[in-house]
Amino acid sequence: MLYYCSPYYRSNVYSGANKRFEEFILQTIALDINFKIIVLDGNIPPIVTSDKCVLIPSYLAFSRFLLWIWLNFAFIFLEKGVVVNDFKPIPFFAYLKHDAYLLIHDLRKIIGADGEIRGLIGHILICFLKIFPTVITVSKSSKKLLVDYCGLLEKDIIVSYNGVSSLYQESFKQVYRDIDVLYIAHFEARKRHVDLLHAIKFINYKITVCFVGVDSGSYQSLIKTINYLKSLGHNIYIYSNLHEDELISLYRRSRIYAFPSELEGFGMPLIEAKSQGCKILCSDLDVFKEILDGNQYFFKTKSIISLTDILLKALVDKSDYNEVFIDNRFLWIIIVEKLLKDINIIKA
């Protein structure tokens, strides 16, 4: 039995982690693998029937500690199998009965953008990782951080990239690109929306900018700057909770996809935007350099001056856009089959 455990999965929220969870379920069904998912009650993915679910009481979402205790005891009573879990701290009872793997999307709870361990919580999580070292992470860059900062051995870490949905390959057509800059990311400090907004102040002609994301703590601090840019004549649009087809439409309408984040484990919107022909403008994170290949501009992370310079160059660049293309590294069927071989669900 294969278990996908994701207590913080939300069926109505756009995020890279949520999309990965759904894509893995979809491909696992296609491969006819016996599986169950472990999610909060009320957050069953639409592609999953109730008999494939182990439901966590919804009230436990308000206490990470109680949720951790519940998961530990749940794993004792579940049929023995292989567990892929993205909840931290690690529910260690899973390792007593099952072959268990911790999926790490990024290391923001452990390592800050400045490279320092994040206090007591960071050190506790590192201790858990050393005791239970079987880890799946989404990039070689994250794997290197786990080795360098957490003391894990390379052999204990599996790299499993994120991918692009097959929807991005269907019915592609070039449309008029009426959006100058698009950024899809939750509004939280590490995503550095503020840097992009400040860079736009230096654009002396009207541009159209779209942000897509829910507020994760930083939106209120941006409102004043957004209103100021509107007063200068720029068109600034804010969207949230869009369906996948709506996101695809935005990618296809956008000239530039901007990603000024200071800390990422992967960066799924980059490969989605690239697949739809957008020019990419992003911070010079190692992981972004790992997953991108051509048709992008890199700027110095957290540098408004560098970002402004690159943004100006990208806006005046009139070169042709790419046709729809997805690197084989980022096809979900290939990603899922590889991981299931790595964790011995299917034969290599």
Protein Blocks (a to p, Z undefined) as FASTA:
>chain_A
ZZdddfkbcfkbccfklmmmmmmmmmmmmnopacdddddehiacfkbcfklpccddfklm
mpmklmmmmmmmmmmmpccdddddfbdcddfklmmmmccddddfbfklmmcfkopaehjk
lmmmmmmmmmmmcccdfbfklmmmmmmmnopafklpccddddddfklmgopacdddfbfb
dcdddddfklommmmmmmmmmpcbdcddddddddehjmmmmmmmmmmmmmnopacdddeh
iafklmmmmmmmpmbdcdfbfbdfkopmlmmmmmnopacdddfbfklmmmgggjiacdde
hiaklmmmmmmmmmmpccdcddddddfklgfklmmmmmmmmnomacZZ
